[in-house]
């Protein structure tokens, strides 16, 4: 280990080490074992700074000028963040995408330090286009201090010409929610009063460039920030997503009631407990703009007394909606009549059918959704997706083709026989794949029910890929391929993982 010392006063002082040959300085810096010492050395002078920082990032094989940075709570990333925060040459630079995951940090001081370091780094940038933040799941310290540093970071990001921000948390429900019997917060306009940290209120003259915002955590201390951000950027926001709304449903409804996005094109609301009627009113204020709507895994609180049958939403979707992703229940009880959706071309149904208490598969909702789809007059791509907790297509086919009260299978009674709108069918069997013998036998029989089917795409777990291409020692894959082609000779069939085709 090399030990050295010198005194640095200022750039004009004769004792400044600028007279030392660069090669010697590089050699000295390379002998510094501690990365903390290396960062300290970088603060000694500008010359040391440049050489030390180059060596520092080289040790981590990290390019500080990359246009896409992805960091996490691991030790290496934390050290890199320290370097980014002090690196002078980053001043005025720009990046396209920044991702930081704060993980499950339970050390309050350490977490605060990392938030401040990230803020310091972002403040150097002239612009950062897209940011993904995964907030830490635990913070047990001063709530006001945590709120202040978080808001300063978020404001700093938005002030750097941010076009898209994705805010998540490191676990499903990461913030304690007040007891349900507590009254909701006051009007959103009152939320922002005395909210901003001293000296850090967002300037009103910031360019309104934010187009996309994904919210996956809705703690009370961030709700004023969300409302202000949405309200300030309402005219520019085109993509809005909410996920895991398992707390603060009343405040969320209040916020929506006070917002309007004149150019909103894509809206996603998935996984949460919300009130239905405020959402319907919010959608009704956006007629003719929404092209993409995703809505599933939602439970209503309070529980509606009756379904809306989609009629109030027809003016919202009929002239604009192109892509719909939802669950069978919402197709039957929420979405407008498909005959009114003139521009619709993609429908994805998220299937999460489970076993009943009697041990039978229950696909009643899916069957009902397909019957509702019968009145669609467009040519569409229909995607049927088995979620990770749902029963696979094998369970559905078993129920579908099983004799009922002595009667055989009646093709004309099936809703698929009336789905002339479906030209492309995408089947995602989730973790089940397509290796199940029931699926391989019954799928060809089911496909012939679609009168206008032209393209079939099969997706499943990677472990099922051999069932499509066939094993060297087995003909099961080839048998399945042959059966599909014989059942659907005019249908182009594609396997949706990698580049394997049938």
N, C-alpha and C positions, 0 to 999 in steps of 0.2 A: 504494500500500500504506500502511495506517495503522499508525503506531508508537505504543504507549502503554505506560505503566507505572504501578504503584501498589503499595502495601504492604498486605497482609492479615495481621492478627494473630489476632483472634478475633471472635466475633459481637458482643461488647460494646464493642470498640474503636471509637473515634470515626472512625478512619481507614478503617473497613470501607466498601466502595463501595455500601452499601445506600441511601445518600442519593442516589446517582446515579439520575436518571429511567430507568425501564425502557426507554423508547423509545431513549434514548441508548445504553444497554448493548446493546440489540438491534442498533443500527446499528454499534457497535464490533465485535460478534461477527460480523456479516455480512461485515465487511471482513477478517477473519482468513482468509488464503488457505490455510494449511497445516492439514490435518485433524489432524495430530499436535499442532500448537499449540492447536487447538480442544479436544482431549481434555485437554491440560495445563491449559488455562484452566478446564475443568470441575472441576478439583480445587482451584481457588483458594478457592471458597466455595460454600455451598449455592445462593446466588442465581445465581452464575455457572454452577454445575452445571446447574441446570434450563434456563436459556436456551441454554447452549452445547450441551447434549445434544439439545435439540429441533432446533437448527440442524444439528447433526451428522447426525442421521438423515434430516432433510429433504434434505440434499445427496445422499444415496444413495436417496432416495425409498423409504425402508424404514420399516415400522411395527414398532417394538420390542414392541408389545403384541399383535401378531397371535397367534392361537391355533395357527397352523401356521408354523413357521420352517424354511426350507430354505437351507442355506449350503454352500459348497464351498471349495476351496483357492485360488480366484481372488483377486486383490488386493482387489477390492471387498468380497467376503465376509469376508476376513480383517480388514479395517478395521472392518466392522460388528461382528465378533466382539469386537474390542477395545472398541468402544463398549458392547456388551451387558455385558461383564465389569465395567465401571466405573459403569454407570447405576444410581443408587441407587433410582430409582422402580420398578425391576423387583422389588425386594425383596418377597417374599411373593406374587408373581403366579403364575399357572399357565398352562400351555400344553397343547394337546391332542397336537400332533405336532412333533417336532424331528428334523431330518435334517441330518447334517453329513458331508461327504465330504472326507477329508484328502488325497485325490489321490495324486500320485506325488512328494511332497515329498522331496527328497534332502538338504536342509539340516537336520542333526540339531537344532541349537539352535532353528531356526525351528519345527520340528515339535513339539519339547517345549513351546515357548511357546504354540503353538496348543492343544495338549492342556490345558495349565494354564488358558488363557483360557476354554476351553469348560467346564472344571470349575468355574471361578470363577463363570461365568454360571449354570450349572445349580444351583450351591449357593444362589443367590439365590431360586430358585423354591420355591414350596410344593408343586407337583406338576407332573409331566410324564408324560402318559399313555403315549405311544408314541414310541420313539426308534429311528432308523436311523443307524448309524455305519458309514462305509466307511473302514477303517483304511488308513494309508499303506503302500505296497508295499515301501518301502525304509527301513531304519534300520540304520546301521552304527556307531552309537555305543555307549555303555555299556549293555549288555543289562539290567542290574539297574535302571538309571535309567529306561529305557523301560518295563520291566515295572511299576515302581512308579507312574509317572504314569498309565499305562493303567488299572491296577487302581483307583487312586483315582478316576479319572473314572467308571469303570463302577460302583463302589460308590456314588458320589454320585448317579448316575442312578437306581439301584435304590432308594435311600433316599428318592426323591421320588415315592413312590406309583406307580412305573412299572408299567404293565400289560402292555406288550409291548416287547421289545427285539430289534432286527435287526442283527446284527454281520456285516459283510462285509469284504472286502479289495479293493484297487483293481487287483488282477490275479489270474489264476486260481490260481497257486500262489505265495503271497507270502512264505512264511517257510521258511528252510532247515530241512530235516528231517534228523535224525541218521541216520547210516548204518544200513541195515537190520539189520546183524548186532549192533547194540547192543541190550542187554536193555531191555525196556520199563520204564516207571517202576514204582515200588512201588505198593502198594495205594492207592486214592484217599484213604482216610482219612489216609494219610501225606503226600499231596500238599500239604495245606494247612498242615502244620507249618512254622513259620518262613517262611511265604509272604507274609503281609500286610505292607505297608509300615508302619513305626513310626507308631502313632497312628491307623491307618486300617483296622483290622480291622472287618469288618461287625458292627454290633450285633445281638444275638440277638432284640431286641424289635421289630425292624422289622415292620410289617404285611406279611403274605404276600399280596401283590396281583398278583404276576406271573402272567399267564395264557398269554402267547405268547412263545416264544423261537426265533429263527431264527439258526443258526450257520453261517456260510459261511467261516470260517477257524478252524483248529484248531492253532495253534502251541503248542509245549510250555509257554511261559510263561503261557498263558491257560487251560490245562487244569485247574489247581486252581481257578481262578475259576469255570469252567463247572461243575465238580463241586459246589462249595459252593453255587452259585446254584441248580442243579437240585435238590439235596438239601434246601436250606432252603425252596424254594418248591414242593416235590413235590406237595403237596395242592392247590395252586391252579392249576398249569399244566395247560392243556387243549390247547394247540397247540405242537408241537415239530417243528422242521425242521433238517435237516443237509444241506449242499450243499458240493461240492468237497472231499471228504475224501480228499485225495491224499497225506496224510502223517499219521502217528500212529494208524494203524488199530488197532494193538495196545492203545494207551492208550484209544482210543475204545471198544473192546470191553470193556476192564476197567472203564471208567466205567459203561457200560450195565449190566454185571453187578451193579453196586452201587446201582442206582437203581430206584425204582418210583413210578409216577405214578397214583394211584388214580382220577383224573378225566380222564385223557388221552383226548381225542376225535379229534384230527387229528395224524397223523404223516407227515412227508415225509422221505424219504432218497433223494437223487438225486445223481448224478455223484460217484463215489468208488471207492476200493479198500478193501474191508472184509472181515472174516471173517463167513461166513454163520451159523455155528452160534450164536455169542453173540447175534446179532440174533434168531434164532428163539427162544432162551430168554427174551430180553427181551420179545418179543411174547407169549409164553406166560404171562407174569406179568400180562398186561393183558386178561383175557377179558371180553367184554361191554361194553367202553367205547369202543373205536375205531369211529368212524363214517366217517372219511375216511382213506384210506391211499394215499400216492403213493410209488412205488418203481420207479426205472428208471435206466438208464445206470450200472449197478453192475458192478464186476468183483470177483470173490472172490479173496482171498489169505489163507490157502492155498486152493487150488482144491478144491472138494468132490469126494469120490470118487463120489457119486451124487446125483441130485436128491431133494428131500424129498417131491415130489409134493403138497405142501400139506397132507397129512393131520394133522401135528402142530398146524397152525394153525386147523383147523376150529373148535375151541372158542373161539378168539380172535375170529373174525369172524362166525360163523354167526348170532348174534342181534343184531348191532350194525352191521355194515359197510353203509354206504349208497352210498358213492362210492369207486371204485377207479381209480387212474391208474397204469399200468404198461406194460411192454414185452411183446412177444409171447413172448419166452423165459421171462419170469417167470410168465406165465399158464400156460405148459405145465409149469414145473418148480418153482414156488414157491407160487402162490396155491391155496387149497383149491378143491374142486369147487364149481362155481357152483350146483349143486343144493342145496348146504348153506347158501348165503348168502341167507337169507330176506328181508332188508330191502334188498338191493342194488337200486338204481334207476339208477345212472350208472356206465358203464364207459368209460374213455378208454384207447386203445392208442396208445402212442408208437411210430411206425414209423421205423426207421432202417436199412432194408434197403439194401445196397450191391451194387455189381457184383462178381461172382466174378472169379477170375483169368482165366477164359476169356472174360470180357467180357459174360456174361449176367447179367440181373437175378435176384436171389435173394430170393424172398418165401416161402421154405419155412416160416420161423418164423411169419409172419403167417397163412398158411394153417392151420398147426397150431393157432394160438391161436383162430381162428374155429371150428375143429372142437371145441375144448374148451368153447367158449361155447355149443355146441348144447344142453347139458343144463341151461341156465339156465331156470328156470320163472317168473321174474318178468317184468314188463313194464319194459323198460329203455330208456335213451338210450345209444346206442353212438356214441362219438366216435373217429374214425380220424384221427390227426394225423401228418402227414409232418414230421419234424424237418428242421432246416436243412441237414443233411448227407445226408439220405436221398433215395432215388429217389422221384419223384412217382407219382401214381396212373396216369399214362400208361404208365409202364414196367410196372406191375403188370397193367393191362388188356391190354397188348400180349402179355404172357406168358400171361395167362389165356385169351384168345380165339384164340391161335395154334393151328393144327392140330398135333396131336401124333401122330406115327407114322401119319399118314393118317386119324386119327379126328377128327370134328368136335367142336364145343363141346357138352358134355353138361351141361345145367342141373341135372339131378337129382343129379349127382355133386358139385356145388358145396356147400360148407358154408352159404352164404347161404340156400339153399333150406330149410334146417332151422332157421334162426334166427327162430322164431316169437316170441321174446322181444323182438326189436327193433321198437319202434314209432316211435322217433325216431332218425334217423341224421344225425350231424354229420360232415362231411368237410372237413378242413383240409389243403389241398394245399401249405401252406407257401409258399415263394418261387416255386413253379411256377405257381400260379394255375390258372385253368380256361380258358386261351386255347388250349391245345394241341389240335390237330385230333383227335388220337387220343382224348383225354378227351371232347371234345364228341360224338364219334361213338359211343364205346363205353360211356360212362356210362349213357345210357338203357337199353341192353341189360343192363347189370349190375344196375340198380336193380330191375328187374322180378323178380329172383330172390328178393327179400325178401317173404315171404308176408303179413306184418302191418304193413308200413311205412305210417305215417300222416303223418309230418313229415320233410322233408329240409332241412338247413341246409348251405349251401356257403360255405366260407371260403377265401380265397386272397389273394395279393398285390393291392394296390390297382391295379396296372397291369392286372389282369384284369377289373376291374369293368365295362368296356365290353362284354365278351363276354356279360354278362347283360342289360344294358339296351339294347344295340345301338347302332351308330354311325349317324349320319345318312346316310353314304355307303356303308353296308354292311348286308347283311341277315344277316350271320353270327351276330350276337347273337340276333336274332329266330328264326333257324333253330334254334339251340340251345335256346332257351326252348320253342319249339313241340315239339321232339323230346322234351324232358323231360315236358311236360304230356301228350303223347300216350302216352308210355310209362307214366306214373304219373298217370292222371286223378284218382285219389282222394287224392293226396298233396299236402299243403300244402308249397310249396317256397319257401324263403327264402334270400336272399343275406346272408351274415353280416357284411358290412362296411357301416357306416353304416346308412341306412334304406332301402336299395334292395331291393325285393322282386320276385320273378318272379310 
